[in-house]
Structure formats: structure tokens, C-alpha cells
Amino acid sequence: MPRNAQVMLAASLAFFFVTATTFTSLGYVLYTMVAQLGWSNAAAGLSFSLLGLTCGLSSPLPPLLMKKIGTRMTMVSGCLVLAAGFLLASLASDLSLFFLATSLMGIGFTLAAPSPGVFLIATWFPRTSARMIGFYFMIGSSGGIVGPLIVGTIVGLTGDWRLHWMIMAICSVLLALICLVCVREAVKVESVEQVTGAGGRGGDAKAPASRTWTVRQALLSPAFVVLATVMMVVQMAVTSNHSILVSHIANLGQGAAPGAIAMSLLAFAGTGAKGITGALCEKVDPRGILVAGLGLQSAAMLLLWSTPLVILACAAAVLFGIGWGMAWLAAHVLILRYFGASIAGDMTAMATTATTLAVLGPIIAGRVADVTGSYGTAMLIFSALLAGATLLAILFLRAPASLPDAARESASDDEAMGRMVPAE
């Protein structure tokens, strides 16, 4: 097998694995753990939030480590950190140990994907990097489809959530060995900027060629504030749905198995919607797609809140996944079109940093469930937040006016800050 194919295989497998074993499947395992260990829903939500928080806060680590120890060892380290997190989770009986475990999972996720994978693909496939990175993200997202089903099978057949974590730890070590054997760098990382700019290589031919905006100027524009706010609301709803959907559907009376199916359907719909939306944005205004996606998510959360039927709850999960894929990708396309390809990575990083506040969602949902006895009220709250984001985008999201020539001439690349590659 050619070396570039080996690199693509290992990087995609790593992204697939971390997606399947963390965010999309943790909600299923938490449902079983909470029941057996007697934890509160708020505590379970906090463990999920710690996963997202450490994943976001550790985002600057991959470029730095790739410069110091290389991309291959960065990915190997990520897999081993994941293995440590899974091992601790298998041993957990108290919350403090499990909090540490989910924190390690978040760090391991960041080190294994997507920054290293994007850099590898951009340098091994210089002429077709945009297409190959698209495949990479699609493969990574598909991990969310099979992850809940794998967890449901293991826990359903054995009734032992500790066994699930042990199996995932072993698989993480095996993945580390695959990365050690298959991953090689086509270009050595000499600076952090090489990594953070990798996603723009082989980019969209229709993207603006000249640099009109600096990062600081773009950050202060109303368009970016609206987009960052919308993305934060979307990420909060998505993160919360991942943490509570299984438990919510189980409370409808048919156990956790339909919840695992709903989680997979959500991920499948989101993955497909992202693929279709990418092509659709070339023909339709992405702003309209963003608004439609937000509206679909709000309607889906409202349906989840109101329906007592499992089949309708699963349909709502599909609807939410479609809306998520539409809104998330459209927001990224708008950032590219509004501010130009030269700083698109920086602006996406800034928007992603703002979405760190989304980790509060599972905590709020868990607390609401402890007080009210169900997640229904939390879903109604998220539906209202998404409806508000929809109105915000309709009323205030407009393409920013180009900067005057004097501002262009005074723009400095040194104003760029906090570069990273988007995780989704």
C-alpha cells in the first residue's frame, strides 16, 4: 500500500475511533453507570462537560507537540492518553476518578484528531487536499453512527459497562500501534502556523484571494459576533443532546436500546447533511441554509419535549441531526466567505473557542432533570435558545462591508491570534 494511503487510513481510523468512543457514545454508558452507581444527573452532566471542556482547552497542544515530537508521536500520545482515560473509567466507582477519566479522554481526542490528520492529509495530498480532508471529516463523523451501537451491543449483551471501557482501552493501544507503523510526515513541522494553516491548502477556488481583514478587525465585526453566538447555541444543544438523549428516550418506557439507535440516527443524519450542505452552499445562500438548520433543530427539540412516543423521538433525533449538519457547515462556509480564506482558520478557531461555553449545557440539563424528574424541561429550554438563535440570524446576520483601502494597508499579520484547526 502506498505511504500516503497508509497515512490516510491511520488518520481517518483515529478520527473515526475517537468520535465513536467519546462524545456520541458516552451518553449511553452514563445511563447505565448512573443507574448502578447512584450518581445524580447533574454529576453525570458535569462529567460530559469536562470531556468537552478539556477537549477545547487542549486544542493548542497538537501544533506545539507536532513541532516538538512530530505528528506521528503526537497521535500515538493521544491514543495512549485515551487508553489511560478509558482504563480509569473502567475502574471508577466515585465521581472524582471518573471526572479525571473523562478529562483525559478530552485531551486524547484533541491529540489524536483532527489537527494532526488535517496537516498530514494537506501535505501528503497537496493537489487534492480539499477533497481528501472532506473524506477525512466524513469518515470521522461516521464514528458517531456506529459508536452508540457498539456500546449498546457490549453493555446489552454483558450488562457490564466496565468491560466496555476495558475493550476501548485495549482498542486505543492497538490504534496507537497502527499510528506508529503507518504515520509518516511528508513535511516536517517547523512552526505552529504550518499546522493551523493546513486546512486552507488546496482550498476553494472561489474563496477570496486577497486579505481584506485581520483577525482583530474581523472579531469586532457584527457578522462574526452573530455567527459565534449561533455556533455556541448549536454546540450547546448538540453536546447536551449527546449527553441526555439516551436517558430521555429510556424514560419513555422502552429502555436504553432505542436511545442508542436514536443517537446513531442523529449522527447519520448529521453526517449526510454536512455532505449535502457543502455542495448546496455553492448554489444557495449559506445564510438561508443556516437559518433553516437552526429552525429544524429548534423544532426537533420541541418534538422531543412534547412526544411520549419512542418512534417520534427517534424521528426528532433525525430531524435534529439534519439541522445540525446544515447549520454547522453553513456557519463555517459563511466565515470563509465573509472574511476570506487567508484568515478562515483563525476565525473558525475563535468561533470554536466561543463554543467552549457549550459545556454548561449538560450540567444545566442534568440539574433540571434532578429537580423536575425528567429532561423534558431542559429540551424545551434548548428549543427556545435555538429559536432565539434563528431570529438572531434572520434579523442581524449580514455580510460585512469591505474595509476601506487605508485599513487594508495597515492590516498586520501579527494581529492573528489563537490559531487552530476546527474540530467539526
BELURTA-V193843 format. One record per backbone hydrogen bond with DSSP energy under -1.0 kcal/mol. NH is the residue of the N-H (numbers start at 1). CO is the residue of the C=O. If there is no record, write none. Layout:
BEGIN
((NH,CO) (NH,CO))
END
This chain:
BEGIN
((6,2) (7,3) (8,4) (9,5) (10,6) (11,7) (12,8) (13,9) (14,10) (15,11) (16,12) (17,13) (18,14) (19,15) (20,16) (21,17) (24,19) (26,22) (29,25) (30,26) (31,27) (32,28) (33,29) (34,30) (35,31) (36,32) (37,33) (38,34) (44,40) (45,41) (46,42) (47,43) (48,44) (49,45) (50,46) (51,47) (52,48) (53,49) (54,50) (55,51) (56,52) (57,53) (58,54) (59,56) (61,58) (64,60) (65,61) (66,62) (67,63) (68,64) (69,65) (74,70) (75,71) (76,72) (77,73) (78,74) (79,75) (80,76) (81,77) (82,78) (83,79) (84,80) (85,81) (86,82) (87,83) (88,84) (89,85) (90,86) (98,94) (99,95) (100,96) (101,97) (102,98) (103,99) (104,100) (105,101) (106,102) (107,103) (108,104) (109,105) (110,106) (111,107) (112,108) (113,109) (118,114) (119,115) (120,116) (121,117) (122,118) (123,119) (124,120) (125,121) (132,128) (133,129) (134,130) (135,131) (136,132) (137,133) (138,134) (139,135) (140,136) (141,137) (142,138) (143,140) (144,141) (145,142) (146,142) (147,143) (150,146) (151,147) (152,148) (153,149) (154,150) (155,151) (156,152) (157,153) (158,154) (159,155) (164,160) (165,161) (166,162) (167,163) (168,164) (169,165) (170,166) (171,167) (172,168) (173,169) (174,170) (175,171) (176,172) (177,173) (178,174) (179,175) (180,176) (181,177) (182,178) (183,179) (196,192) (197,193) (198,195) (200,197) (201,198) (203,200) (207,204) (218,214) (219,215) (220,216) (221,218) (225,221) (226,222) (227,223) (228,224) (229,225) (230,226) (231,227) (232,228) (233,229) (234,230) (235,231) (236,232) (237,233) (238,234) (239,235) (240,236) (241,237) (242,238) (243,239) (244,240) (245,241) (248,244) (249,245) (250,246) (251,247) (252,249) (253,250) (260,256) (261,257) (262,258) (263,259) (264,260) (265,261) (266,262) (267,263) (268,264) (269,265) (270,266) (271,267) (272,268) (273,269) (274,270) (275,271) (276,272) (277,273) (278,274) (280,276) (281,277) (282,279) (283,280) (284,280) (289,285) (290,286) (291,287) (292,288) (293,289) (294,290) (295,291) (296,292) (297,293) (298,294) (299,295) (300,296) (301,297) (302,298) (303,299) (304,300) (305,301) (306,302) (307,303) (313,309) (314,310) (315,311) (316,312) (317,313) (318,314) (319,315) (320,316) (321,317) (322,318) (323,319) (324,320) (325,321) (326,322) (327,323) (328,324) (329,325) (330,326) (331,327) (332,328) (333,329) (334,330) (335,331) (336,332) (337,333) (338,334) (339,335) (340,336) (347,343) (348,344) (349,345) (350,346) (351,347) (352,348) (353,349) (354,350) (355,351) (356,353) (357,354) (358,355) (359,356) (360,357) (361,358) (364,360) (365,361) (366,362) (367,363) (368,364) (369,365) (370,366) (371,367) (372,368) (373,369) (379,375) (380,376) (381,377) (382,378) (383,379) (384,380) (385,381) (386,382) (387,383) (388,384) (389,385) (390,386) (391,387) (392,388) (393,389) (394,390) (395,391) (396,392) (397,393) (408,404) (409,405) (410,406) (415,412) (416,413))
END
